[in-house]
Amino acid sequence: MSATNPLAAADGKMGAVSYTPRMTNPLFNANRFKLGIFSANCDGGLTMSLAPERWQANWDDIVAMTKIADESGLEFILPVAKWRGYQGKANIYGKSFETLTHGAALGAITKQIAIFSTVHVPLVTPAFGAKAIATIDHVTHGRAGLNIVCGWNQAEFDLHGVHIEPDTRYDHGLEWFQIWSRMLEGGPEFDWDGQFFKGLRNLHTSPVSVQRPRPPVMSAGFSPRGRDFAARAADVLFLNVTELDQVPALLADVAQHMARYHRSIRVFTMGHVVCRPTRQQAEEFFHYFAEEMADEEGQAYYRRNRGATVQGDGGAAIARPFENRFTRATGRRYAGGYPGAYPFVGSPDDVAAEMARMSATGLAGCTVAFVDYLKEIPFFVDEVLPRLERLGLREPRGSSV
Ligand SMILES: Cc1cc2nc3c(=O)[nH]c(=O)nc-3n(C[C@H](O)[C@H](O)[C@H](O)COP(=O)(O)O)c2cc1C
């Protein structure tokens, strides 16, 4: 092979490629309150609004935004797996990038941030999932992660001709996880004849993941079965929180699920950020995009489909919260962000203080989304992150966390 071969040029030692991770996955760093970017792979992001400022999810913007997040020390990128938009005038999510290929691409251009992929487990075999996540884990030298979604919207699955079984979707997901994780652990080939997966032969994958025994797993089931699944299989569970006084009861419930399996998982939630130099500016912009420009039809579509496939919260003692301080004040449904997202609206001091209050409830992290990620993240990074450091929620950047 010639010396000009870029493979040889990379480290000068052909065949001496080391798969030793250069760092641990930042999901396990010392920061008390973890932050990740959510839903930037889809147009609209997490904003059900007709405002023309809304996120268009152009690839080059996603790359630029991801590089800023990477350099600023945020912990993770979490994309949404979507197959069909929410209709309405804005049709948010009508355009979305597939998350495994998105993860491999972003993995190659980042240095420290964890790159999650979101997989609808009924649509991907465990063996495919194991190989794909192992690939991203090698691309990133140990920064891959998997968000397991068992499905809630039949209208999206109709593109695949796959039926969501509301009562057994998490049982199916658990079996998927068991096969997937065993494959990544390595060891001898094995066969699998279970309830949902039968006739799987000679299961193995090579290479196995860089992270041992497997990359971290997230899930976001809210129903009792969803929480139970997370307690058995996930490392991080997302729960919807729209007011902080909801948190103690939710965490107590998760603790019961964890005790059943003698496991400990961390609980995060998802937020939507409007941060401006002053509170008034932030609230005015919020009022504009979330109330004046609300995509009522898209919101109605979501309402219809939310309960169409999976009824209610499956008997959850605690109902999924949708109302927040803005919806209560205005009487509007879904003001800001996405139903169930926590609104951080205000000055950098306001947003940082609100995150500190959230952290104090026991939540270990939060996703952030913006009307325009690329335009708004630099201000968040420059103004909010240092305040979180001063409040003791995050280590000073540049320190080896
Ligand atoms: C942070 C977060 C990420 C999610 N990502 C997806 C996703 O990418 N695709 C999807 O279909 N559902 C996604 N969901 C929905 C959940 O998987 C789940 O269906 C929802 O929280 C309701 O829980 P339940 O299905 O147990 O009722 C997400 C939810 C949250 C809170």
The ligand as a Tripos MOL2 file, in Angstrom:
@<TRIPOS>MOLECULE
LIG
   31    33     1     0     0
SMALL
NO_CHARGES

@<TRIPOS>ATOM
      1 C1        -37.0680   12.3950   25.4250 C.3       1 LIG1
      2 C2        -38.0690   11.5550   24.6640 C.ar      1 LIG1
      3 C3        -37.6930   11.0140   23.4400 C.ar      1 LIG1
      4 C4        -38.6100   10.2870   22.6850 C.ar      1 LIG1
      5 N1        -38.2490    9.8470   21.4390 N.ar      1 LIG1
      6 C5        -39.1760    9.2520   20.6530 C.ar      1 LIG1
      7 C6        -38.8800    8.9430   19.3150 C.ar      1 LIG1
      8 O1        -37.8060    9.2400   18.8310 O.2       1 LIG1
      9 N2        -39.8350    8.3500   18.5560 N.ar      1 LIG1
     10 C7        -41.0600    8.0250   19.0620 C.ar      1 LIG1
     11 O2        -41.8790    7.4660   18.3330 O.2       1 LIG1
     12 N3        -41.3740    8.3000   20.3510 N.ar      1 LIG1
     13 C8        -40.4630    8.9280   21.1330 C.ar      1 LIG1
     14 N4        -40.7940    9.2590   22.4260 N.ar      1 LIG1
     15 C9        -42.0540    8.7730   22.9930 C.3       1 LIG1
     16 C10       -41.7700    7.6750   24.0020 C.3       1 LIG1
     17 O3        -41.0540    6.6200   23.4320 O.3       1 LIG1
     18 C11       -43.0460    7.1230   24.6570 C.3       1 LIG1
     19 O4        -43.8760    6.5140   23.7260 O.3       1 LIG1
     20 C12       -43.7990    8.2230   25.3410 C.3       1 LIG1
     21 O5        -42.9720    8.8750   26.2680 O.3       1 LIG1
     22 C13       -45.0320    7.7110   26.0490 C.3       1 LIG1
     23 O6        -44.7720    6.6390   26.8860 O.3       1 LIG1
     24 P1        -45.6240    5.3180   26.7420 P.3       1 LIG1
     25 O7        -45.4110    4.9160   25.2940 O.co2     1 LIG1
     26 O8        -45.0520    4.3530   27.7400 O.co2     1 LIG1
     27 O9        -47.0420    5.6630   27.0040 O.co2     1 LIG1
     28 C14       -39.9040   10.0340   23.1850 C.ar      1 LIG1
     29 C15       -40.2850   10.5890   24.4290 C.ar      1 LIG1
     30 C16       -39.3840   11.3580   25.1460 C.ar      1 LIG1
     31 C17       -39.8330   11.9610   26.4520 C.3       1 LIG1
@<TRIPOS>BOND
     1     1     2 1
     2     2     3 ar
     3     2    30 ar
     4     3     4 ar
     5     4     5 ar
     6     4    28 ar
     7     5     6 ar
     8     6     7 ar
     9     6    13 1
    10     7     8 2
    11     7     9 ar
    12     9    10 ar
    13    10    11 2
    14    10    12 ar
    15    12    13 ar
    16    13    14 ar
    17    14    15 1
    18    14    28 ar
    19    15    16 1
    20    16    17 1
    21    16    18 1
    22    18    19 1
    23    18    20 1
    24    20    21 1
    25    20    22 1
    26    22    23 1
    27    23    24 1
    28    24    25 2
    29    24    26 1
    30    24    27 1
    31    28    29 ar
    32    29    30 ar
    33    30    31 1
@<TRIPOS>SUBSTRUCTURE
     1 LIG1         1 GROUP 0 **** ****
